[in-house]
Amino acid sequence: MLQFLRRFTGLHWLLLGLTLGLFGFGVLAIESAARHLPGGGALFAGKQLIFGVLGLAAMGGMALLNYHWIRRFAWPIYGVSIILLVLVSFVGESVGGSKSAFSLGPLRFQPSQLAIAAGILVIPVMIEKLRSLDGWKSHALTQMAAIAAICAIPLALVIFQGDMGSALVWLPVALVTMLVAGIPLRYLSLSLLVGALMAPWLYFFVLPKVSERGAERIELYVDLILGRDIDIHGSGHAPYYVTLAVGKSGMNGAGWHAEEGSLHAKRFIPWKTAHNDYIFAVIAEEQGYRGTMLLVLGFTAMLLGILHIAIMSRDFLGRMICAGVLALLFAHFFENVGMCIGLTPITGIPLPLISYGGTFLLICLALIGVVQSVWTGRDEVS
């Protein structure tokens, strides 16, 4: 009992406050962004709030436990996630053109989100085990191959489903964990070179087979960068009006639930996914520069808090877990905001703690709870 009390009083309160603040901000944003959908924005905000309460309970439970339980349960969680990824390819429900979710009545569960969380947990357990062995088994190349293999299996399954957005997130997670694991830069540079050489083959031969819209979105992105004419009533509709909504927002924005002068009110921002993929554009248009900067600064502070916990961690396991969570959250944040300001191609990837989506919200909050456990247990003996 005293240990749980000590862990509770020793929480990283800044990280907790930022997490709660971003989640609350997201619920309000969803209420406005989803107002065109059947049932109205209140319905979707209410569902997000329910998932948030469940996620906060999971976060609290993870924070109060000793994170070294991961050594025992990481592999079973990873195995279950792989099995679910295989099953969803056959009996799953189509979401955004990819068969990637299980339908549980009115709710959906995406195993790809569980898989990447499992990968973040199992990578440090695997590398920690390899480092305890002798000879070639503990070599940096062996560790690098192990990380690549752990990521490659779910990555291939997610690509097979056609969910390119979720698949791309594995790349920064793999790269960051390799860096933190101490893989020499010469090996990482060589792998990046090999990846660059394979990129044309992947683009021309693999991408068209696994994603109908993937190549089109990249070509559209290149056309926008080069200033070429695009069809704003066809394939260029989303990137044009989403970036326009951000660009015209001004200092104060149009206001929450704005009607007059709002592109979202006129449904120019893709209204069926505005509460998920394009929620940053809705926030930017309604809250303006001040609101978006508050959001960006909040995320930056949260990521820096996780980085601080990683630095203060006393063991390899805790440091690697924090690095994986940091990479996951940053990748989602960078891509979601980037596609809304024309920095990256359009992909269906949610904004952590803000976008509507129960599975991803639960995963994010649970992983932040594990990070909290690393912080509260930094002085404990494993």
C-alpha positions as CSV (number, residue, x, y, z in Angstrom):
1,M,0.0,0.0,0.0
2,L,2.8,2.4,0.9
3,Q,4.5,1.6,-2.4
4,F,1.4,2.6,-4.4
5,L,1.0,5.7,-2.3
6,R,4.6,6.6,-3.0
7,R,4.2,6.0,-6.7
8,F,1.0,8.2,-6.7
9,T,2.7,11.1,-5.0
10,G,5.8,10.7,-7.2
11,L,3.9,11.0,-10.5
12,H,5.3,13.3,-13.1
13,W,2.6,15.9,-12.5
14,L,3.5,18.1,-15.5
15,L,3.1,15.2,-17.9
16,L,-0.2,14.2,-16.3
17,G,-1.5,17.8,-16.5
18,L,-0.5,18.1,-20.1
19,T,-2.1,14.8,-21.0
20,L,-5.4,15.8,-19.3
21,G,-5.3,19.2,-20.9
22,L,-4.7,17.9,-24.4
23,F,-7.4,15.2,-24.0
24,G,-9.9,17.8,-22.8
25,F,-9.0,20.1,-25.7
26,G,-9.5,17.2,-28.1
27,V,-13.0,16.4,-26.8
28,L,-14.1,20.0,-27.4
29,A,-12.5,20.0,-30.9
30,I,-14.3,16.7,-31.8
31,E,-17.6,18.2,-30.7
32,S,-17.2,20.9,-33.3
33,A,-15.4,18.9,-36.0
34,A,-18.1,16.1,-36.0
35,R,-21.1,18.3,-36.0
36,H,-22.0,17.4,-39.6
37,L,-22.1,13.7,-38.9
38,P,-25.3,11.7,-38.0
39,G,-25.9,12.2,-34.3
40,G,-24.0,15.5,-34.2
41,G,-20.7,16.4,-32.5
42,A,-22.0,15.7,-29.0
43,L,-22.4,12.0,-29.8
44,F,-18.8,11.6,-30.9
45,A,-17.4,13.8,-28.1
46,G,-19.4,11.7,-25.6
47,K,-17.9,8.5,-27.1
48,Q,-14.4,10.0,-26.9
49,L,-15.0,11.0,-23.3
50,I,-16.0,7.4,-22.4
51,F,-12.9,6.0,-24.1
52,G,-10.9,8.7,-22.4
53,V,-12.1,7.7,-18.9
54,L,-11.3,4.1,-19.7
55,G,-7.9,5.2,-21.0
56,L,-7.2,7.3,-17.9
57,A,-8.0,4.3,-15.7
58,A,-5.5,2.2,-17.8
59,M,-2.9,5.0,-17.5
60,G,-3.4,5.2,-13.7
61,G,-3.1,1.4,-13.4
62,M,0.1,1.3,-15.5
63,A,1.6,4.2,-13.6
64,L,1.1,2.5,-10.2
65,L,2.6,-0.8,-11.4
66,N,6.3,-1.6,-11.6
67,Y,7.1,-1.4,-15.4
68,H,9.4,-4.4,-15.1
69,W,6.3,-6.6,-15.6
70,I,7.0,-5.9,-19.3
71,R,9.8,-8.4,-19.3
72,R,7.2,-11.2,-18.6
73,F,4.2,-10.0,-20.6
74,A,5.6,-8.1,-23.6
75,W,6.0,-11.2,-25.9
76,P,2.5,-12.6,-25.2
77,I,1.0,-9.1,-26.0
78,Y,3.0,-9.0,-29.2
79,G,1.9,-12.5,-30.2
80,V,-1.8,-11.7,-29.6
81,S,-1.4,-8.5,-31.7
82,I,0.1,-10.4,-34.6
83,I,-2.7,-13.0,-34.5
84,L,-5.3,-10.2,-34.4
85,L,-3.6,-8.5,-37.4
86,V,-3.9,-11.7,-39.4
87,L,-7.5,-12.3,-38.4
88,V,-8.6,-8.7,-39.2
89,S,-7.3,-9.2,-42.8
90,F,-10.0,-11.8,-43.3
91,V,-12.9,-10.9,-41.0
92,G,-12.3,-7.2,-40.4
93,E,-14.3,-4.2,-41.3
94,S,-13.1,-1.7,-43.9
95,V,-12.0,1.6,-42.6
96,G,-10.9,4.3,-45.0
97,G,-10.5,1.7,-47.8
98,S,-8.5,-0.8,-45.7
99,K,-9.7,-3.8,-43.9
100,S,-8.2,-2.9,-40.6
101,A,-10.7,-3.0,-37.8
102,F,-13.0,-5.4,-35.8
103,S,-16.5,-4.2,-35.4
104,L,-17.7,-4.6,-31.8
105,G,-21.3,-3.3,-32.1
106,P,-21.1,0.5,-32.3
107,L,-17.4,0.4,-31.5
108,R,-14.3,-0.5,-33.6
109,F,-11.0,-1.9,-32.5
110,Q,-7.9,-1.6,-34.7
111,P,-5.2,-4.2,-33.9
112,S,-2.6,-2.2,-35.7
113,Q,-2.6,0.3,-32.8
114,L,-2.1,-2.6,-30.3
115,A,0.6,-4.0,-32.5
116,I,2.8,-0.9,-32.5
117,A,2.4,-0.6,-28.7
118,A,3.4,-4.2,-28.3
119,G,6.4,-3.6,-30.5
120,I,7.5,-0.7,-28.4
121,L,7.3,-2.9,-25.3
122,V,8.9,-6.0,-26.8
123,I,11.9,-4.3,-28.5
124,P,13.7,-3.3,-25.3
125,V,13.0,-6.8,-23.8
126,M,14.6,-8.5,-26.8
127,I,17.6,-6.2,-26.9
128,E,18.1,-6.5,-23.2
129,K,18.2,-10.3,-23.6
130,L,20.6,-10.2,-26.5
131,R,23.0,-7.9,-24.6
132,S,23.3,-10.5,-21.9
133,L,24.5,-13.1,-24.3
134,D,28.1,-13.7,-25.6
135,G,29.6,-13.5,-29.0
136,W,27.7,-12.6,-32.2
137,K,24.4,-12.8,-30.4
138,S,25.1,-9.6,-28.6
139,H,26.6,-7.8,-31.7
140,A,25.1,-4.5,-32.8
141,L,24.1,-6.0,-36.2
142,T,22.2,-8.8,-34.4
143,Q,20.4,-6.2,-32.3
144,M,19.6,-4.2,-35.4
145,A,18.3,-7.3,-37.2
146,A,16.2,-8.2,-34.1
147,I,14.5,-4.7,-34.1
148,A,14.0,-4.9,-37.8
149,A,12.4,-8.3,-37.6
150,I,10.1,-7.3,-34.7
151,C,8.9,-4.3,-36.7
152,A,8.8,-6.0,-40.1
153,I,6.2,-8.6,-39.3
154,P,3.4,-6.2,-38.2
155,L,4.5,-3.7,-40.8
156,A,4.0,-6.2,-43.6
157,L,0.6,-7.2,-42.3
158,V,-0.5,-3.6,-42.0
159,I,0.7,-2.8,-45.5
160,F,-1.1,-5.9,-46.8
161,Q,-4.3,-4.4,-45.3
162,G,-3.7,-1.2,-47.2
163,D,-3.3,1.0,-44.1
164,M,-0.2,2.9,-45.2
165,G,-0.5,5.6,-42.6
166,S,-0.3,3.2,-39.7
167,A,2.5,1.3,-41.5
168,L,4.7,4.4,-41.9
169,V,4.7,5.0,-38.1
170,W,6.8,1.9,-37.6
171,L,9.8,3.5,-39.4
172,P,10.5,6.3,-36.9
173,V,9.8,3.9,-34.1
174,A,12.4,1.5,-35.4
175,L,15.0,4.2,-36.1
176,V,14.7,5.9,-32.7
177,T,14.9,2.6,-30.8
178,M,18.0,1.7,-32.8
179,L,19.6,5.0,-31.9
180,V,18.8,4.7,-28.2
181,A,19.9,1.1,-28.2
182,G,23.3,2.3,-29.3
183,I,23.5,0.9,-32.8
184,P,26.5,2.5,-34.4
185,L,25.8,5.3,-36.9
186,R,27.7,3.5,-39.7
187,Y,25.2,0.6,-39.6
188,L,22.2,3.0,-39.4
189,S,23.6,5.0,-42.3
190,L,24.0,1.9,-44.4
191,S,20.5,0.8,-43.7
192,L,19.1,4.2,-44.7
193,L,21.1,4.0,-47.9
194,V,19.7,0.6,-48.7
195,G,16.2,2.0,-48.0
196,A,16.8,4.9,-50.3
197,L,17.9,2.6,-53.1
198,M,14.8,0.4,-52.6
199,A,12.4,3.4,-52.5
200,P,11.8,3.5,-56.3
201,W,11.1,-0.2,-56.5
202,L,8.7,0.1,-53.5
203,Y,7.0,3.1,-55.1
204,F,6.5,1.7,-58.6
205,F,5.9,-1.9,-57.9
206,V,4.8,-2.5,-54.3
207,L,2.8,0.6,-53.4
208,P,0.3,0.3,-56.3
209,K,-0.5,-3.2,-55.3
210,V,-1.2,-2.5,-51.6
211,S,-2.7,1.0,-51.7
212,E,-4.9,2.3,-54.5
213,R,-4.5,5.9,-53.3
214,G,-1.0,5.9,-52.0
215,A,0.8,6.7,-55.3
216,E,-1.9,9.2,-56.2
217,R,-1.4,11.1,-52.9
218,I,2.3,11.3,-53.4
219,E,2.0,12.5,-57.0
220,L,-0.5,15.1,-55.8
221,Y,1.9,16.2,-53.0
222,V,4.7,16.7,-55.6
223,D,2.3,18.7,-57.8
224,L,1.5,21.0,-54.9
225,I,5.1,21.5,-54.0
226,L,6.0,22.3,-57.6
227,G,3.1,24.7,-58.0
228,R,1.3,22.7,-60.7
229,D,-2.4,22.9,-61.3
230,I,-4.5,20.4,-59.4
231,D,-8.2,19.5,-59.6
232,I,-9.6,21.0,-56.4
233,H,-13.0,19.4,-57.1
234,G,-11.4,16.0,-57.4
235,S,-8.3,14.4,-55.9
236,G,-6.9,17.8,-54.8
237,H,-10.0,18.8,-52.8
238,A,-8.7,17.7,-49.4
239,P,-5.2,19.1,-49.5
240,Y,-6.3,22.3,-51.0
241,Y,-9.1,23.2,-48.6
242,V,-7.4,21.8,-45.5
243,T,-4.3,23.9,-46.0
244,L,-6.6,26.9,-47.0
245,A,-8.5,26.5,-43.7
246,V,-5.2,26.7,-41.8
247,G,-3.8,29.5,-43.8
248,K,-6.8,31.8,-43.5
249,S,-7.3,31.3,-39.8
250,G,-5.5,34.5,-38.7
251,M,-4.6,35.3,-35.0
252,N,-8.0,34.6,-33.4
253,G,-9.7,32.2,-35.9
254,A,-13.4,32.1,-36.9
255,G,-14.4,30.8,-33.4
256,W,-15.6,27.5,-32.0
257,H,-18.6,26.2,-33.9
258,A,-18.2,29.0,-36.3
259,E,-20.7,29.3,-39.2
260,E,-19.9,32.6,-40.9
261,G,-16.7,32.4,-43.0
262,S,-16.0,28.9,-42.0
263,L,-14.9,26.3,-44.6
264,H,-15.7,23.5,-42.2
265,A,-19.3,24.9,-41.8
266,K,-19.6,24.8,-45.6
267,R,-18.2,21.2,-45.6
268,F,-15.2,22.1,-47.7
269,I,-12.9,20.3,-45.2
270,P,-13.8,16.6,-45.7
271,W,-16.6,16.5,-43.2
272,K,-16.7,12.7,-42.8
273,T,-13.1,12.6,-41.4
274,A,-12.8,16.1,-40.1
275,H,-13.0,14.8,-36.5
276,N,-10.2,12.4,-37.1
277,D,-7.7,12.9,-39.9
278,Y,-8.2,16.7,-40.4
279,I,-9.0,17.8,-36.9
280,F,-5.9,20.1,-36.8
281,A,-7.3,22.0,-39.7
282,V,-10.7,22.5,-37.9
283,I,-8.8,23.6,-34.8
284,A,-6.7,26.0,-36.8
285,E,-9.6,27.6,-38.6
286,E,-11.7,28.0,-35.4
287,Q,-9.0,28.8,-32.9
288,G,-6.5,30.6,-35.1
289,Y,-2.8,31.0,-34.6
290,R,-3.2,31.3,-30.8
291,G,-5.1,28.1,-30.5
292,T,-2.8,26.1,-32.8
293,M,0.3,27.5,-31.0
294,L,-1.2,26.5,-27.7
295,L,-1.7,23.0,-29.1
296,V,1.8,22.8,-30.6
297,L,3.4,24.1,-27.4
298,G,1.4,21.6,-25.3
299,F,2.5,18.7,-27.4
300,T,6.1,19.9,-27.4
301,A,6.1,20.2,-23.6
302,M,4.6,16.7,-23.3
303,L,7.3,15.2,-25.7
304,L,10.0,17.0,-23.7
305,G,8.6,15.6,-20.5
306,I,8.8,12.1,-21.9
307,L,12.4,12.8,-23.1
308,H,13.2,14.1,-19.6
309,I,11.9,10.8,-18.1
310,A,14.0,8.8,-20.6
311,I,17.1,10.7,-19.6
312,M,16.4,10.2,-15.9
313,S,15.7,6.5,-16.2
314,R,18.2,4.4,-14.4
315,D,17.9,1.3,-16.6
316,F,18.0,0.4,-20.3
317,L,14.4,-1.0,-20.3
318,G,12.9,2.2,-19.0
319,R,14.9,4.4,-21.4
320,M,14.0,2.3,-24.4
321,I,10.3,2.3,-23.6
322,C,10.2,6.1,-23.3
323,A,12.1,6.4,-26.6
324,G,9.6,4.2,-28.4
325,V,6.6,6.1,-26.9
326,L,8.2,9.4,-27.8
327,A,8.8,8.2,-31.4
328,L,5.3,7.0,-31.8
329,L,3.7,10.3,-30.5
330,F,6.0,12.5,-32.4
331,A,5.5,10.6,-35.7
332,H,1.7,10.9,-35.4
333,F,1.9,14.6,-34.4
334,F,4.3,15.5,-37.2
335,E,2.4,13.7,-39.9
336,N,-1.0,14.8,-38.9
337,V,0.0,18.5,-38.6
338,G,2.3,18.2,-41.6
339,M,-0.5,17.0,-43.9
340,C,-2.7,19.9,-42.8
341,I,-0.1,22.5,-43.6
342,G,1.2,21.0,-46.9
343,L,4.4,19.7,-45.3
344,T,3.7,16.0,-45.9
345,P,1.4,14.0,-48.2
346,I,-2.2,13.3,-47.0
347,T,-2.3,10.1,-44.9
348,G,-5.0,8.7,-42.6
349,I,-3.2,9.2,-39.3
350,P,-4.8,10.6,-36.1
351,L,-3.5,13.3,-33.9
352,P,-2.6,11.8,-30.4
353,L,-5.1,12.6,-27.6
354,I,-7.0,15.0,-30.0
355,S,-8.4,13.0,-32.9
356,Y,-11.5,10.9,-32.5
357,G,-10.7,7.2,-32.1
358,G,-11.1,5.0,-29.1
359,T,-8.4,2.4,-29.8
360,F,-5.6,4.9,-30.4
361,L,-6.7,7.0,-27.4
362,L,-6.6,4.0,-25.2
363,I,-3.2,2.9,-26.5
364,C,-1.7,6.4,-26.1
365,L,-3.0,6.8,-22.5
366,A,-1.8,3.3,-21.5
367,L,1.7,4.0,-23.0
368,I,1.9,7.3,-21.2
369,G,1.0,5.4,-18.0
370,V,4.0,3.1,-18.6
371,V,6.2,6.1,-19.1
372,Q,4.9,7.4,-15.7
373,S,5.8,4.1,-14.2
374,V,9.4,4.5,-15.5
375,W,9.4,7.9,-13.8
376,T,8.0,6.7,-10.4
377,G,10.2,3.6,-10.4
378,R,13.4,5.2,-11.5
379,D,15.0,4.6,-8.0
380,E,13.7,1.1,-7.6
381,V,15.9,-2.0,-8.1
382,S,14.6,-4.2,-10.9
